[in-house]
Amino acid sequence: MRNFIKKMREAGLVEDIERPVSTEFEAAKISAGTNKLVYLHNLDGHEAVMNLLSSRKALSVALGYDEKDIVRNLAKCEYNGKVTVKGSLSGIVSPADADLTALPILKHFPKDAGRYLTSGVVFSEYGGIVNASVHRMLVLDKNHLAARLVEGRHTHTLLKAALADGKKLPVAITIGTDPLVTFASCTRVPEGKEMPYAAELLGGEIELYTCENGVKVPEAEIVLEGYITADKAEEGPFVDITGTYDPIRPAPVIELTKMYVKKNAIYHGILPGGSEHKLLMGMPYEPKIYKSVAGVTTVRNVSLTTGGCGYLHCVVQIRKNTQGDAKNAIMAAFAAHTSLKHVVIVDEDIDIFNMEDVEYAIATRVRGDTDLMVISGVRGSSLDPCRIGDGMNVKIGVDATMVMGKEAEFIRAGWDD
């Protein structure tokens, strides 16, 4: 993470805050006011960063790709990087008893249930299966957390397997992780492929270290070691991707046993519903959508839009080969990301990262009777306030492409024709 911060500083993308900042609301407000990486030099006496990976520009700095090439390059990844286990984590950082009060954990919004870990990558292992994923975690006391685990996802599945055997699930939580490791951990990859994917993004290899409970983690500023138990605690309210409060639910309790904290550790906080949250939750789906649409037509680029919470709205740029390609692209996009609500398909001359350009395509290339697809009674996002029950919804696809054979009627005038 420190090397990435250095690169961002060289690119002029870091905003330093030298004055004292409170962990209660103030840090969150500062983060919300900028897309730059925010370096807090005195967050209740600690160093911390927010907005670590909050824009396509930041991701391009991390990956070394041009912003507009990110999706097509990620779509080529095969999750096959080299993972090397180097030894014990205690060999590089001395362990101590877990004490969450020693960390500058944030309270973000007034109605939050309490202080939340939002950037922690949860590494888990059971029955020979390994996983890495990001979960919000409510601080219960100095060594207990309540974690939101979505049913059916890998961490929840491993927990069920462990509990069925009468055991707890061993976990380790990294904070202040390399942003590409976090990005890989937010990506829906085949079981156990998060770290090979991270290694691929990092240039081919990643080194892991073994905690006392057997879980292996990459280098990080802070590592919390423990077990997810059979106990439950109320978790929430908490602001999610739409900027609205998620309800209170019973959640599994994590019991922490050890913590590993580097000297002068840099804490990392993610603002709920903020730009980094949106990028990490939505952008990993863009390569999946790209590959899915590539199966039905010539795809050029994909963007999950900021106004669509980085998750619910998608614009796909294609080159049509037949008049029906746009509608096939709509269906392919929905298949790749089932939480999508609205998809707009545009031609190559439309800049999908410029919403004024996208709106122009909708205004001049859409007929409501022929170019809209309305799909009712389908699974959507449980985070959408308009959902029916716990996730059923209505999806809309918009064909905002030119009519083939009549392109001359749609092309905008210019001086480079």
Contacts in CASP RR format, 6 or more apart in sequence:
PFRMAT RR
TARGET T0000
AUTHOR 0000-0000-0000
METHOD contacts of the structure
MODEL  1
MRNFIKKMREAGLVEDIERPVSTEFEAAKISAGTNKLVYLHNLDGHEAVM
NLLSSRKALSVALGYDEKDIVRNLAKCEYNGKVTVKGSLSGIVSPADADL
TALPILKHFPKDAGRYLTSGVVFSEYGGIVNASVHRMLVLDKNHLAARLV
EGRHTHTLLKAALADGKKLPVAITIGTDPLVTFASCTRVPEGKEMPYAAE
LLGGEIELYTCENGVKVPEAEIVLEGYITADKAEEGPFVDITGTYDPIRP
APVIELTKMYVKKNAIYHGILPGGSEHKLLMGMPYEPKIYKSVAGVTTVR
NVSLTTGGCGYLHCVVQIRKNTQGDAKNAIMAAFAAHTSLKHVVIVDEDI
DIFNMEDVEYAIATRVRGDTDLMVISGVRGSSLDPCRIGDGMNVKIGVDA
TMVMGKEAEFIRAGWDD
1 49 0 8 1.000
1 52 0 8 1.000
1 176 0 8 1.000
1 177 0 8 1.000
1 178 0 8 1.000
1 179 0 8 1.000
1 220 0 8 1.000
1 221 0 8 1.000
1 266 0 8 1.000
1 268 0 8 1.000
2 266 0 8 1.000
3 178 0 8 1.000
4 52 0 8 1.000
4 61 0 8 1.000
4 62 0 8 1.000
4 178 0 8 1.000
4 179 0 8 1.000
5 14 0 8 1.000
5 37 0 8 1.000
5 39 0 8 1.000
5 49 0 8 1.000
5 52 0 8 1.000
5 266 0 8 1.000
7 61 0 8 1.000
7 62 0 8 1.000
8 14 0 8 1.000
8 37 0 8 1.000
8 58 0 8 1.000
8 61 0 8 1.000
11 57 0 8 1.000
11 61 0 8 1.000
13 36 0 8 1.000
13 37 0 8 1.000
13 57 0 8 1.000
13 58 0 8 1.000
13 61 0 8 1.000
14 36 0 8 1.000
14 37 0 8 1.000
14 38 0 8 1.000
14 39 0 8 1.000
15 34 0 8 1.000
15 36 0 8 1.000
15 37 0 8 1.000
15 38 0 8 1.000
15 39 0 8 1.000
16 39 0 8 1.000
16 41 0 8 1.000
17 30 0 8 1.000
17 38 0 8 1.000
17 39 0 8 1.000
17 40 0 8 1.000
17 41 0 8 1.000
17 42 0 8 1.000
18 41 0 8 1.000
18 42 0 8 1.000
19 42 0 8 1.000
20 42 0 8 1.000
20 44 0 8 1.000
20 45 0 8 1.000
21 27 0 8 1.000
21 30 0 8 1.000
21 40 0 8 1.000
21 42 0 8 1.000
21 43 0 8 1.000
21 44 0 8 1.000
22 43 0 8 1.000
22 44 0 8 1.000
23 43 0 8 1.000
23 44 0 8 1.000
23 104 0 8 1.000
23 105 0 8 1.000
23 106 0 8 1.000
23 107 0 8 1.000
23 115 0 8 1.000
24 106 0 8 1.000
24 107 0 8 1.000
25 107 0 8 1.000
25 108 0 8 1.000
25 109 0 8 1.000
25 110 0 8 1.000
27 40 0 8 1.000
27 43 0 8 1.000
27 48 0 8 1.000
27 50 0 8 1.000
27 106 0 8 1.000
27 269 0 8 1.000
28 106 0 8 1.000
28 107 0 8 1.000
28 108 0 8 1.000
28 109 0 8 1.000
28 271 0 8 1.000
30 38 0 8 1.000
30 40 0 8 1.000
30 50 0 8 1.000
31 38 0 8 1.000
31 50 0 8 1.000
31 51 0 8 1.000
31 269 0 8 1.000
31 271 0 8 1.000
31 274 0 8 1.000
32 271 0 8 1.000
32 274 0 8 1.000
34 51 0 8 1.000
35 51 0 8 1.000
35 54 0 8 1.000
35 55 0 8 1.000
35 275 0 8 1.000
36 51 0 8 1.000
36 54 0 8 1.000
37 49 0 8 1.000
37 50 0 8 1.000
37 51 0 8 1.000
37 52 0 8 1.000
37 54 0 8 1.000
37 58 0 8 1.000
38 49 0 8 1.000
38 50 0 8 1.000
38 51 0 8 1.000
39 47 0 8 1.000
39 48 0 8 1.000
39 49 0 8 1.000
40 47 0 8 1.000
40 48 0 8 1.000
40 49 0 8 1.000
40 50 0 8 1.000
41 47 0 8 1.000
43 104 0 8 1.000
43 267 0 8 1.000
44 104 0 8 1.000
45 104 0 8 1.000
46 103 0 8 1.000
46 104 0 8 1.000
46 265 0 8 1.000
46 267 0 8 1.000
47 264 0 8 1.000
47 265 0 8 1.000
47 266 0 8 1.000
47 267 0 8 1.000
48 104 0 8 1.000
48 266 0 8 1.000
48 267 0 8 1.000
48 268 0 8 1.000
48 269 0 8 1.000
49 176 0 8 1.000
49 266 0 8 1.000
49 267 0 8 1.000
49 268 0 8 1.000
49 269 0 8 1.000
50 268 0 8 1.000
50 269 0 8 1.000
50 270 0 8 1.000
50 271 0 8 1.000
50 276 0 8 1.000
51 58 0 8 1.000
51 271 0 8 1.000
51 275 0 8 1.000
51 276 0 8 1.000
52 58 0 8 1.000
52 119 0 8 1.000
52 179 0 8 1.000
52 268 0 8 1.000
52 269 0 8 1.000
52 270 0 8 1.000
52 276 0 8 1.000
53 59 0 8 1.000
53 62 0 8 1.000
53 179 0 8 1.000
53 182 0 8 1.000
53 183 0 8 1.000
53 276 0 8 1.000
53 279 0 8 1.000
53 280 0 8 1.000
54 274 0 8 1.000
54 275 0 8 1.000
54 276 0 8 1.000
54 279 0 8 1.000
55 275 0 8 1.000
55 279 0 8 1.000
56 67 0 8 1.000
56 70 0 8 1.000
56 279 0 8 1.000
56 283 0 8 1.000
56 353 0 8 1.000
57 67 0 8 1.000
58 179 0 8 1.000
59 67 0 8 1.000
59 70 0 8 1.000
59 179 0 8 1.000
59 183 0 8 1.000
59 279 0 8 1.000
59 283 0 8 1.000
60 66 0 8 1.000
60 67 0 8 1.000
60 70 0 8 1.000
62 179 0 8 1.000
62 180 0 8 1.000
62 183 0 8 1.000
62 201 0 8 1.000
63 70 0 8 1.000
63 73 0 8 1.000
63 180 0 8 1.000
63 201 0 8 1.000
65 73 0 8 1.000
67 353 0 8 1.000
68 301 0 8 1.000
68 353 0 8 1.000
70 286 0 8 1.000
71 286 0 8 1.000
71 287 0 8 1.000
71 290 0 8 1.000
71 301 0 8 1.000
71 302 0 8 1.000
71 303 0 8 1.000
72 290 0 8 1.000
72 301 0 8 1.000
74 286 0 8 1.000
74 287 0 8 1.000
74 290 0 8 1.000
75 287 0 8 1.000
75 290 0 8 1.000
75 291 0 8 1.000
75 294 0 8 1.000
77 197 0 8 1.000
77 200 0 8 1.000
77 201 0 8 1.000
77 287 0 8 1.000
78 200 0 8 1.000
79 189 0 8 1.000
79 190 0 8 1.000
79 193 0 8 1.000
79 196 0 8 1.000
79 197 0 8 1.000
79 200 0 8 1.000
80 196 0 8 1.000
80 200 0 8 1.000
81 196 0 8 1.000
81 197 0 8 1.000
81 199 0 8 1.000
81 200 0 8 1.000
81 204 0 8 1.000
81 205 0 8 1.000
81 206 0 8 1.000
82 196 0 8 1.000
82 199 0 8 1.000
82 204 0 8 1.000
82 205 0 8 1.000
82 206 0 8 1.000
83 195 0 8 1.000
83 196 0 8 1.000
83 199 0 8 1.000
83 205 0 8 1.000
83 206 0 8 1.000
83 208 0 8 1.000
84 205 0 8 1.000
84 206 0 8 1.000
84 207 0 8 1.000
84 208 0 8 1.000
85 207 0 8 1.000
85 208 0 8 1.000
85 209 0 8 1.000
85 210 0 8 1.000
85 216 0 8 1.000
86 207 0 8 1.000
86 208 0 8 1.000
86 209 0 8 1.000
87 209 0 8 1.000
87 210 0 8 1.000
88 209 0 8 1.000
88 210 0 8 1.000
89 95 0 8 1.000
89 209 0 8 1.000
89 210 0 8 1.000
89 211 0 8 1.000
89 212 0 8 1.000
89 217 0 8 1.000
89 223 0 8 1.000
89 260 0 8 1.000
90 212 0 8 1.000
90 260 0 8 1.000
91 209 0 8 1.000
92 209 0 8 1.000
92 219 0 8 1.000
93 223 0 8 1.000
93 260 0 8 1.000
93 261 0 8 1.000
93 262 0 8 1.000
94 260 0 8 1.000
95 212 0 8 1.000
95 225 0 8 1.000
95 258 0 8 1.000
95 259 0 8 1.000
95 260 0 8 1.000
96 258 0 8 1.000
96 259 0 8 1.000
96 260 0 8 1.000
96 261 0 8 1.000
97 143 0 8 1.000
97 257 0 8 1.000
97 258 0 8 1.000
97 259 0 8 1.000
98 142 0 8 1.000
98 143 0 8 1.000
98 224 0 8 1.000
98 225 0 8 1.000
98 226 0 8 1.000
98 256 0 8 1.000
98 257 0 8 1.000
98 258 0 8 1.000
98 259 0 8 1.000
99 142 0 8 1.000
99 143 0 8 1.000
99 259 0 8 1.000
100 139 0 8 1.000
100 141 0 8 1.000
100 142 0 8 1.000
100 143 0 8 1.000
100 145 0 8 1.000
100 224 0 8 1.000
100 256 0 8 1.000
101 142 0 8 1.000
102 259 0 8 1.000
102 261 0 8 1.000
103 175 0 8 1.000
103 222 0 8 1.000
103 261 0 8 1.000
103 267 0 8 1.000
104 267 0 8 1.000
105 115 0 8 1.000
105 116 0 8 1.000
105 117 0 8 1.000
105 139 0 8 1.000
105 267 0 8 1.000
106 115 0 8 1.000
106 116 0 8 1.000
106 118 0 8 1.000
106 269 0 8 1.000
107 114 0 8 1.000
107 115 0 8 1.000
107 116 0 8 1.000
108 116 0 8 1.000
108 118 0 8 1.000
108 239 0 8 1.000
108 271 0 8 1.000
108 272 0 8 1.000
109 239 0 8 1.000
109 245 0 8 1.000
109 272 0 8 1.000
111 237 0 8 1.000
111 245 0 8 1.000
112 236 0 8 1.000
112 237 0 8 1.000
112 238 0 8 1.000
112 239 0 8 1.000
113 138 0 8 1.000
113 234 0 8 1.000
113 235 0 8 1.000
113 236 0 8 1.000
113 237 0 8 1.000
113 238 0 8 1.000
113 248 0 8 1.000
114 138 0 8 1.000
114 139 0 8 1.000
115 138 0 8 1.000
115 139 0 8 1.000
116 136 0 8 1.000
116 137 0 8 1.000
116 138 0 8 1.000
116 139 0 8 1.000
116 238 0 8 1.000
116 272 0 8 1.000
117 136 0 8 1.000
117 137 0 8 1.000
117 139 0 8 1.000
117 145 0 8 1.000
117 173 0 8 1.000
117 175 0 8 1.000
118 136 0 8 1.000
118 269 0 8 1.000
118 270 0 8 1.000
118 271 0 8 1.000
118 272 0 8 1.000
118 277 0 8 1.000
119 134 0 8 1.000
119 175 0 8 1.000
119 176 0 8 1.000
119 177 0 8 1.000
119 182 0 8 1.000
119 268 0 8 1.000
119 269 0 8 1.000
119 270 0 8 1.000
120 134 0 8 1.000
120 135 0 8 1.000
120 137 0 8 1.000
120 173 0 8 1.000
120 174 0 8 1.000
120 175 0 8 1.000
120 176 0 8 1.000
120 177 0 8 1.000
120 182 0 8 1.000
120 268 0 8 1.000
121 132 0 8 1.000
121 133 0 8 1.000
121 134 0 8 1.000
121 173 0 8 1.000
121 174 0 8 1.000
121 177 0 8 1.000
121 181 0 8 1.000
121 182 0 8 1.000
121 185 0 8 1.000
121 220 0 8 1.000
122 132 0 8 1.000
122 133 0 8 1.000
122 134 0 8 1.000
122 135 0 8 1.000
122 147 0 8 1.000
122 155 0 8 1.000
122 171 0 8 1.000
122 172 0 8 1.000
122 173 0 8 1.000
123 130 0 8 1.000
123 131 0 8 1.000
123 132 0 8 1.000
123 171 0 8 1.000
123 172 0 8 1.000
123 173 0 8 1.000
123 174 0 8 1.000
123 215 0 8 1.000
123 216 0 8 1.000
123 217 0 8 1.000
124 130 0 8 1.000
124 131 0 8 1.000
124 132 0 8 1.000
124 154 0 8 1.000
124 155 0 8 1.000
124 158 0 8 1.000
124 159 0 8 1.000
124 169 0 8 1.000
124 170 0 8 1.000
124 171 0 8 1.000
124 215 0 8 1.000
124 228 0 8 1.000
125 131 0 8 1.000
125 158 0 8 1.000
125 170 0 8 1.000
125 214 0 8 1.000
125 215 0 8 1.000
125 216 0 8 1.000
126 158 0 8 1.000
126 161 0 8 1.000
126 162 0 8 1.000
126 167 0 8 1.000
126 169 0 8 1.000
126 170 0 8 1.000
127 161 0 8 1.000
129 154 0 8 1.000
129 158 0 8 1.000
129 191 0 8 1.000
129 192 0 8 1.000
130 192 0 8 1.000
130 194 0 8 1.000
130 195 0 8 1.000
130 216 0 8 1.000
131 154 0 8 1.000
131 155 0 8 1.000
131 158 0 8 1.000
131 191 0 8 1.000
131 192 0 8 1.000
131 194 0 8 1.000
132 181 0 8 1.000
132 184 0 8 1.000
132 185 0 8 1.000
132 194 0 8 1.000
132 195 0 8 1.000
132 198 0 8 1.000
133 153 0 8 1.000
133 154 0 8 1.000
133 155 0 8 1.000
133 185 0 8 1.000
133 186 0 8 1.000
133 194 0 8 1.000
134 182 0 8 1.000
134 185 0 8 1.000
134 186 0 8 1.000
134 280 0 8 1.000
135 147 0 8 1.000
135 148 0 8 1.000
135 149 0 8 1.000
135 155 0 8 1.000
136 147 0 8 1.000
136 148 0 8 1.000
136 235 0 8 1.000
136 238 0 8 1.000
136 272 0 8 1.000
137 145 0 8 1.000
137 146 0 8 1.000
137 147 0 8 1.000
137 148 0 8 1.000
137 173 0 8 1.000
137 254 0 8 1.000
138 145 0 8 1.000
138 146 0 8 1.000
138 147 0 8 1.000
138 233 0 8 1.000
138 235 0 8 1.000
138 236 0 8 1.000
138 238 0 8 1.000
138 251 0 8 1.000
139 145 0 8 1.000
140 146 0 8 1.000
140 233 0 8 1.000
140 253 0 8 1.000
143 255 0 8 1.000
143 256 0 8 1.000
143 257 0 8 1.000
144 233 0 8 1.000
144 253 0 8 1.000
144 254 0 8 1.000
144 255 0 8 1.000
144 256 0 8 1.000
145 253 0 8 1.000
145 254 0 8 1.000
145 256 0 8 1.000
146 232 0 8 1.000
146 233 0 8 1.000
146 234 0 8 1.000
146 235 0 8 1.000
146 251 0 8 1.000
146 252 0 8 1.000
146 253 0 8 1.000
146 254 0 8 1.000
147 228 0 8 1.000
147 235 0 8 1.000
147 251 0 8 1.000
147 252 0 8 1.000
147 253 0 8 1.000
147 254 0 8 1.000
148 235 0 8 1.000
148 238 0 8 1.000
148 246 0 8 1.000
148 249 0 8 1.000
148 251 0 8 1.000
149 155 0 8 1.000
149 156 0 8 1.000
149 159 0 8 1.000
149 228 0 8 1.000
149 251 0 8 1.000
149 252 0 8 1.000
150 156 0 8 1.000
154 191 0 8 1.000
154 192 0 8 1.000
155 169 0 8 1.000
155 228 0 8 1.000
158 169 0 8 1.000
159 169 0 8 1.000
159 228 0 8 1.000
159 252 0 8 1.000
162 168 0 8 1.000
162 169 0 8 1.000
162 228 0 8 1.000
163 169 0 8 1.000
163 230 0 8 1.000
168 227 0 8 1.000
168 228 0 8 1.000
168 229 0 8 1.000
168 230 0 8 1.000
168 255 0 8 1.000
169 227 0 8 1.000
169 228 0 8 1.000
170 213 0 8 1.000
170 214 0 8 1.000
170 215 0 8 1.000
170 226 0 8 1.000
170 227 0 8 1.000
171 213 0 8 1.000
171 215 0 8 1.000
171 225 0 8 1.000
171 226 0 8 1.000
171 227 0 8 1.000
171 228 0 8 1.000
171 254 0 8 1.000
172 211 0 8 1.000
172 213 0 8 1.000
172 215 0 8 1.000
172 216 0 8 1.000
172 217 0 8 1.000
172 223 0 8 1.000
172 224 0 8 1.000
172 225 0 8 1.000
172 226 0 8 1.000
173 223 0 8 1.000
173 224 0 8 1.000
173 225 0 8 1.000
173 254 0 8 1.000
174 181 0 8 1.000
174 217 0 8 1.000
174 218 0 8 1.000
174 220 0 8 1.000
174 222 0 8 1.000
174 223 0 8 1.000
175 220 0 8 1.000
175 221 0 8 1.000
175 222 0 8 1.000
175 223 0 8 1.000
175 224 0 8 1.000
175 267 0 8 1.000
175 268 0 8 1.000
176 220 0 8 1.000
176 221 0 8 1.000
176 222 0 8 1.000
176 265 0 8 1.000
176 266 0 8 1.000
176 267 0 8 1.000
176 268 0 8 1.000
177 218 0 8 1.000
177 220 0 8 1.000
177 221 0 8 1.000
177 268 0 8 1.000
178 198 0 8 1.000
178 202 0 8 1.000
178 218 0 8 1.000
178 219 0 8 1.000
178 220 0 8 1.000
180 198 0 8 1.000
180 201 0 8 1.000
180 202 0 8 1.000
181 195 0 8 1.000
181 198 0 8 1.000
181 202 0 8 1.000
181 206 0 8 1.000
181 218 0 8 1.000
182 280 0 8 1.000
183 198 0 8 1.000
183 201 0 8 1.000
183 280 0 8 1.000
183 283 0 8 1.000
183 284 0 8 1.000
184 194 0 8 1.000
184 195 0 8 1.000
184 197 0 8 1.000
184 198 0 8 1.000
184 201 0 8 1.000
185 194 0 8 1.000
185 198 0 8 1.000
186 280 0 8 1.000
186 281 0 8 1.000
186 282 0 8 1.000
186 284 0 8 1.000
187 194 0 8 1.000
187 197 0 8 1.000
187 284 0 8 1.000
188 284 0 8 1.000
188 285 0 8 1.000
188 288 0 8 1.000
189 197 0 8 1.000
195 206 0 8 1.000
195 208 0 8 1.000
195 218 0 8 1.000
198 206 0 8 1.000
198 218 0 8 1.000
199 205 0 8 1.000
199 206 0 8 1.000
206 218 0 8 1.000
207 218 0 8 1.000
207 219 0 8 1.000
208 216 0 8 1.000
208 217 0 8 1.000
208 218 0 8 1.000
209 216 0 8 1.000
209 217 0 8 1.000
209 218 0 8 1.000
209 219 0 8 1.000
210 216 0 8 1.000
211 217 0 8 1.000
211 223 0 8 1.000
211 225 0 8 1.000
211 258 0 8 1.000
211 260 0 8 1.000
212 225 0 8 1.000
212 257 0 8 1.000
212 258 0 8 1.000
213 225 0 8 1.000
213 226 0 8 1.000
213 227 0 8 1.000
213 257 0 8 1.000
215 225 0 8 1.000
217 223 0 8 1.000
221 261 0 8 1.000
221 262 0 8 1.000
221 265 0 8 1.000
221 266 0 8 1.000
221 267 0 8 1.000
221 268 0 8 1.000
222 259 0 8 1.000
222 260 0 8 1.000
222 261 0 8 1.000
222 262 0 8 1.000
222 265 0 8 1.000
222 267 0 8 1.000
223 259 0 8 1.000
223 260 0 8 1.000
224 256 0 8 1.000
224 258 0 8 1.000
224 259 0 8 1.000
225 256 0 8 1.000
225 257 0 8 1.000
225 258 0 8 1.000
225 259 0 8 1.000
225 260 0 8 1.000
226 254 0 8 1.000
226 255 0 8 1.000
226 256 0 8 1.000
226 257 0 8 1.000
226 258 0 8 1.000
227 254 0 8 1.000
227 255 0 8 1.000
227 257 0 8 1.000
228 252 0 8 1.000
228 253 0 8 1.000
228 254 0 8 1.000
229 252 0 8 1.000
229 253 0 8 1.000
229 254 0 8 1.000
229 255 0 8 1.000
230 252 0 8 1.000
231 252 0 8 1.000
231 253 0 8 1.000
232 250 0 8 1.000
232 251 0 8 1.000
232 252 0 8 1.000
232 253 0 8 1.000
233 250 0 8 1.000
233 251 0 8 1.000
233 253 0 8 1.000
234 248 0 8 1.000
234 249 0 8 1.000
234 250 0 8 1.000
234 251 0 8 1.000
235 248 0 8 1.000
235 249 0 8 1.000
235 250 0 8 1.000
235 251 0 8 1.000
236 245 0 8 1.000
236 246 0 8 1.000
236 247 0 8 1.000
236 248 0 8 1.000
236 249 0 8 1.000
237 245 0 8 1.000
237 246 0 8 1.000
237 247 0 8 1.000
237 248 0 8 1.000
238 245 0 8 1.000
238 246 0 8 1.000
238 272 0 8 1.000
239 245 0 8 1.000
239 246 0 8 1.000
239 272 0 8 1.000
239 273 0 8 1.000
240 246 0 8 1.000
240 272 0 8 1.000
240 273 0 8 1.000
240 383 0 8 1.000
241 273 0 8 1.000
241 277 0 8 1.000
241 278 0 8 1.000
241 281 0 8 1.000
241 309 0 8 1.000
241 310 0 8 1.000
241 311 0 8 1.000
241 383 0 8 1.000
242 273 0 8 1.000
242 309 0 8 1.000
242 312 0 8 1.000
242 383 0 8 1.000
242 384 0 8 1.000
242 385 0 8 1.000
243 272 0 8 1.000
243 273 0 8 1.000
243 274 0 8 1.000
243 309 0 8 1.000
244 385 0 8 1.000
246 383 0 8 1.000
270 276 0 8 1.000
270 277 0 8 1.000
270 280 0 8 1.000
271 277 0 8 1.000
273 309 0 8 1.000
275 306 0 8 1.000
278 306 0 8 1.000
278 309 0 8 1.000
278 310 0 8 1.000
278 311 0 8 1.000
279 310 0 8 1.000
281 310 0 8 1.000
281 311 0 8 1.000
282 304 0 8 1.000
282 310 0 8 1.000
282 311 0 8 1.000
283 304 0 8 1.000
283 310 0 8 1.000
285 304 0 8 1.000
285 311 0 8 1.000
285 336 0 8 1.000
285 337 0 8 1.000
286 302 0 8 1.000
286 303 0 8 1.000
286 304 0 8 1.000
287 302 0 8 1.000
288 336 0 8 1.000
288 337 0 8 1.000
289 302 0 8 1.000
289 314 0 8 1.000
289 316 0 8 1.000
289 332 0 8 1.000
289 333 0 8 1.000
289 336 0 8 1.000
289 337 0 8 1.000
290 299 0 8 1.000
290 301 0 8 1.000
290 302 0 8 1.000
291 336 0 8 1.000
292 332 0 8 1.000
292 333 0 8 1.000
292 335 0 8 1.000
292 336 0 8 1.000
293 299 0 8 1.000
293 302 0 8 1.000
293 316 0 8 1.000
293 318 0 8 1.000
293 329 0 8 1.000
293 332 0 8 1.000
293 333 0 8 1.000
293 336 0 8 1.000
295 332 0 8 1.000
296 325 0 8 1.000
296 328 0 8 1.000
296 329 0 8 1.000
296 331 0 8 1.000
296 332 0 8 1.000
297 318 0 8 1.000
297 319 0 8 1.000
297 320 0 8 1.000
297 321 0 8 1.000
297 322 0 8 1.000
297 325 0 8 1.000
297 326 0 8 1.000
297 328 0 8 1.000
297 329 0 8 1.000
298 318 0 8 1.000
298 319 0 8 1.000
298 320 0 8 1.000
298 321 0 8 1.000
299 316 0 8 1.000
299 317 0 8 1.000
299 318 0 8 1.000
299 329 0 8 1.000
300 317 0 8 1.000
300 318 0 8 1.000
300 319 0 8 1.000
300 348 0 8 1.000
301 316 0 8 1.000
301 317 0 8 1.000
301 352 0 8 1.000
302 314 0 8 1.000
302 315 0 8 1.000
302 316 0 8 1.000
302 317 0 8 1.000
302 333 0 8 1.000
302 352 0 8 1.000
303 314 0 8 1.000
303 315 0 8 1.000
303 352 0 8 1.000
303 353 0 8 1.000
304 310 0 8 1.000
304 311 0 8 1.000
304 313 0 8 1.000
304 314 0 8 1.000
305 313 0 8 1.000
305 314 0 8 1.000
305 315 0 8 1.000
305 355 0 8 1.000
307 313 0 8 1.000
307 355 0 8 1.000
309 383 0 8 1.000
311 339 0 8 1.000
311 381 0 8 1.000
311 383 0 8 1.000
312 339 0 8 1.000
312 340 0 8 1.000
312 341 0 8 1.000
312 342 0 8 1.000
312 381 0 8 1.000
312 384 0 8 1.000
313 340 0 8 1.000
313 341 0 8 1.000
313 342 0 8 1.000
313 343 0 8 1.000
313 344 0 8 1.000
314 333 0 8 1.000
314 337 0 8 1.000
314 340 0 8 1.000
314 342 0 8 1.000
314 343 0 8 1.000
314 344 0 8 1.000
315 343 0 8 1.000
315 344 0 8 1.000
315 345 0 8 1.000
315 346 0 8 1.000
315 352 0 8 1.000
315 358 0 8 1.000
316 329 0 8 1.000
316 333 0 8 1.000
316 343 0 8 1.000
316 344 0 8 1.000
316 345 0 8 1.000
316 346 0 8 1.000
316 352 0 8 1.000
317 346 0 8 1.000
317 347 0 8 1.000
317 348 0 8 1.000
317 350 0 8 1.000
317 352 0 8 1.000
318 325 0 8 1.000
318 326 0 8 1.000
318 329 0 8 1.000
318 345 0 8 1.000
318 346 0 8 1.000
318 347 0 8 1.000
318 348 0 8 1.000
318 401 0 8 1.000
319 347 0 8 1.000
319 348 0 8 1.000
320 326 0 8 1.000
320 347 0 8 1.000
320 401 0 8 1.000
320 402 0 8 1.000
320 404 0 8 1.000
322 404 0 8 1.000
323 403 0 8 1.000
323 404 0 8 1.000
325 401 0 8 1.000
326 345 0 8 1.000
326 371 0 8 1.000
326 399 0 8 1.000
326 400 0 8 1.000
326 401 0 8 1.000
327 373 0 8 1.000
327 399 0 8 1.000
329 345 0 8 1.000
330 343 0 8 1.000
330 345 0 8 1.000
330 373 0 8 1.000
330 397 0 8 1.000
330 398 0 8 1.000
330 399 0 8 1.000
331 373 0 8 1.000
333 340 0 8 1.000
333 343 0 8 1.000
334 340 0 8 1.000
334 343 0 8 1.000
334 375 0 8 1.000
334 378 0 8 1.000
334 395 0 8 1.000
334 397 0 8 1.000
338 379 0 8 1.000
338 380 0 8 1.000
339 380 0 8 1.000
339 381 0 8 1.000
339 383 0 8 1.000
339 384 0 8 1.000
340 380 0 8 1.000
340 395 0 8 1.000
341 380 0 8 1.000
341 381 0 8 1.000
341 384 0 8 1.000
341 393 0 8 1.000
341 395 0 8 1.000
341 396 0 8 1.000
342 395 0 8 1.000
342 396 0 8 1.000
342 397 0 8 1.000
342 398 0 8 1.000
343 395 0 8 1.000
343 396 0 8 1.000
343 397 0 8 1.000
343 398 0 8 1.000
344 358 0 8 1.000
344 361 0 8 1.000
344 362 0 8 1.000
344 397 0 8 1.000
344 398 0 8 1.000
344 400 0 8 1.000
345 397 0 8 1.000
345 398 0 8 1.000
345 399 0 8 1.000
345 400 0 8 1.000
345 401 0 8 1.000
346 352 0 8 1.000
346 358 0 8 1.000
346 361 0 8 1.000
346 365 0 8 1.000
346 400 0 8 1.000
346 401 0 8 1.000
347 361 0 8 1.000
347 365 0 8 1.000
347 401 0 8 1.000
347 402 0 8 1.000
349 411 0 8 1.000
349 412 0 8 1.000
350 357 0 8 1.000
350 358 0 8 1.000
350 360 0 8 1.000
350 361 0 8 1.000
350 400 0 8 1.000
351 357 0 8 1.000
351 358 0 8 1.000
352 358 0 8 1.000
358 400 0 8 1.000
361 400 0 8 1.000
361 401 0 8 1.000
362 398 0 8 1.000
362 400 0 8 1.000
364 410 0 8 1.000
365 371 0 8 1.000
365 399 0 8 1.000
365 400 0 8 1.000
365 401 0 8 1.000
365 402 0 8 1.000
365 410 0 8 1.000
366 372 0 8 1.000
366 398 0 8 1.000
366 399 0 8 1.000
366 400 0 8 1.000
370 399 0 8 1.000
371 398 0 8 1.000
371 399 0 8 1.000
371 400 0 8 1.000
372 396 0 8 1.000
372 397 0 8 1.000
372 398 0 8 1.000
372 399 0 8 1.000
373 395 0 8 1.000
373 396 0 8 1.000
373 397 0 8 1.000
373 398 0 8 1.000
373 399 0 8 1.000
374 394 0 8 1.000
374 395 0 8 1.000
374 396 0 8 1.000
374 397 0 8 1.000
375 394 0 8 1.000
375 395 0 8 1.000
375 396 0 8 1.000
375 397 0 8 1.000
376 394 0 8 1.000
377 388 0 8 1.000
377 392 0 8 1.000
377 393 0 8 1.000
377 394 0 8 1.000
378 392 0 8 1.000
378 393 0 8 1.000
378 394 0 8 1.000
378 395 0 8 1.000
379 391 0 8 1.000
379 392 0 8 1.000
379 393 0 8 1.000
380 387 0 8 1.000
380 391 0 8 1.000
380 392 0 8 1.000
380 393 0 8 1.000
380 395 0 8 1.000
381 387 0 8 1.000
381 391 0 8 1.000
381 393 0 8 1.000
382 390 0 8 1.000
382 391 0 8 1.000
384 391 0 8 1.000
384 393 0 8 1.000
386 393 0 8 1.000
387 393 0 8 1.000
402 409 0 8 1.000
402 410 0 8 1.000
402 411 0 8 1.000
403 409 0 8 1.000
403 410 0 8 1.000
END
